[in-house]
Amino acid sequence: MPDFLPVVLVIAVVVALIYLSHLQSKARRREMAALASQLGWRFDPESGGDHDGAYGHLSVFKRGRHRQAFNSLLGNVTIDGRTHAAKAGDFRFTTGSGKNRRVHRFSYVLLNVPFRSTPDLHIRRENVFDKVAGAIGFDDIDFESEEFSRRFLVKSSDKKFAYDVVHARTMEFLLGGKAPALELKDGVCCFWDGTDTKWKPSEFRKRIWWAQEFFKLWPDYLISQLES
């Protein structure tokens, strides 16, 4: 076997993988564009717009370097007669350098909250690190439901607000399925399943529905307070 043949084979494999990735990205853009059309939304395949400026205050979009939103779906949803500006799509960022450089990608849904101001709120499933933190005094907010408190981490800048949002029906809703993580800050709420978790284009519709259902559970008295 000629000495150069292994090198040629490696190059051929790399080129094939790059081409396959290109075809997969192209197919994803087509499916995302079709979904935007079905929803009556707009599709932007590139990183147009100032995502960092508009949503960089959310911790999920602060990580790493070379942050970029792409395959964006932009539109509105109506919840109990109120219009929420919405955005969904893919996001990527890099960590490390050299041989340790890694590109992370995940999908998300964003809803703007049409109220003057809201306290910060974080809800996600607990992990082993949260339990260790709790053991040394860094507790999250506990609720009457022991099961819910055991399975979910809830933090807020206003405990009363957290209790108002996470009432019995909300806890039942969160426990009833694979709830995404969510972060509410400065009038914007982001829903995602975690870093390096990309949704299939067909899954975005379910996540958008989930976000709408979450806000439908907010009590009328709380919404009246926020609107006053």
N, C-alpha and C positions, 0 to 999 in steps of 0.2 A: 504494500500500500504506500503510495507516495506520501512524503512527510507533510505536504500541505493539505492533504485530503481532510484530516480531522478539523482543521481550521475552516475549510470551506463548508463542511457540514455544520459546524457551530454557527457560522455566519448565516447559512441558509435557514437554520432553525430560528435564529433571532429575527430575521427578516419575516419569516412566516408568522411568528408570534405578534410582531408589530402590525402586520397586515390584518391578522385576525382581530386584534384589539381595535383597529380602525373600523373594520366591518361591524363589530359589536357596538361601537360608539355611534356609528351612523344609523344602525337599526334602532338604537335607543332614542336617538333624536327624532326619528320618524314617529315612533310610538308616543313619545312625549308631545310632539306637535299634534298628533291625532287626538290625544287626551285633552289638550288645551282647547281644540276646536269643539269637542263634545261638551266641555264645561262652559263654553262661551268665553274663555279666557284668552290671553295672549301668550305666545311662546317665544322665548329668547334663548337660543342655544349657546350664545356666547356669554361673557362675563360683563355684559353691558350694565350700566348703572352703578351707583356707589353703594354696594351692599355693605362694605365695611363701615361706611359713614352712617348708614341708616340702621344697621343692626349689630355693629361691632360692640355695643354695650352689653350684649348677651354673652354670657360666659362660653356658650357652645361655639361661638364664632371668634373667640379670642385666642384660641390655641395655635401654636406653631407659627410657621412662616409661609409666605407665598399663598396666602388665603385667597380663595376664588370661588364664587358662586357661578354655576352654569346650569344649562338645561332648565331654565327658570320658567315656571308657570305663574302668570300674573293675572289677578282678577278680583272679584268680590264674592262674598257669601252673605246671605241674609239669615239672621238668627233672631227670631221673635220680633220681626219687623225692623231690626237694626242692621245697617250695612257695615260689614267688616271688610276692609281692604285685606287681601290675602296674597301670599306668595308661597310657592313650593318649588322644590327642585333638588339639585345635587350641590354638594359643597366639598371642596378638597383643601388640604393644607399639608405641609411637610414638617417633619421633625428630624432631628439628628443631622449628620453630615457625613460625607464620604461613604464608606461602606455601610455605615449605620443610618444613612438617609432613608426615610420611609415616607411614602405618600399615603395619606389617609383620606378616605372618601365616605360620605354618608348622605342620606336624604333627609329632608325636613319639610315641615309645614309651618308657616308663619301666619298669625292672624293679628291685625291691629284691633285693639280694644277701643271702642268709640266712647270712652269716658275721659273726663278731664285728667284724672290721675288714679293710679291703683298702687297699693303696696307691692313689694316684691314677693314672689311666691315660687318655690321650687318643689316639684313632686317627682319622685322616681322610685323604682324598686330598690330596696336595701341590698347591699352586698356585704361581704365579709369585712371589708375595710370600715364600713359604717358601724358595724357591730363592735369592732375594736375601738373606734373613736367614742362610741357610746359608753364603753366600759371605763374610759378614762375621763368621762365627764362632758363630752361634746355631744349632748343629746339633741335629737330632733324633736319636733312637736309630737306629743302623744295624744291619742284619741281614745274614745270610749271603747271602740272595737279593738280588742287585743290582737285579733288576726290582722287587721289593717295596719296597726302600729308596728307589728312584727314584720310585715312584708313591704311596707312603704316608708320612705324617708320624706318628711315634709318639713320645709324650712320657710320662714316668712319674716319680713321686717315688721309685721303686725300680726300677732297671734290671733287676735279676734277676727281679723280678715280671713286668716287660714281656716279657723273654725266655721266661719260663715260660708266659705266656699266648699269646704270638705265636710259636708253634713252626711247624714246616714245614707241618703240615696246616691250621693257622689261616691262614697266609700263602696257601696254595692256595685256601682258602675265600674270603678277602677279595679275591684276584685274580680269582676265578672269576665274579664278577657285579658288579652295581652296589651296592657296599657302602655303607651309610650311615655318617655320622660317628658316633662314640660317645665319651661321656665317663663315666668311672667315678670317683665321689668319695663318700667317707663312706657306703659301702654302697648307693649308688644308681647305676644305669647308665642313661644316656639315649641313645637312638638317634634321629637325625633326618637329613634330606637337605640341610639348609641353610635359611637365612633366606628367606622368601618362597617356600617350596616346600610347598604343601598337597597332601596325598594325597587321592585319591578314596577314598570309604568302603570300596570293595572292595579297596583296596591295603593297608589296615591289617592285614588277616589275614596278608599276605605279610611285612610288616615284623615282626609279632609272631613269626612262624615264624623269621625270620632271627635275631632276638634270642635265641630259644631255641637255635638251632643254634650260635650263637657260644658260649654258655655250655656246651653239650655238649662242646665241644672242649677245655675246661679239663682238664688232666691230673689224674688221681686223686691223685697225690702232692701237688699244689698244694692241692687241696681239703682233703685231710687236714691239711695244715699250717695252713690257714685255720680249720679247725674245731677245732683243738687249743687 
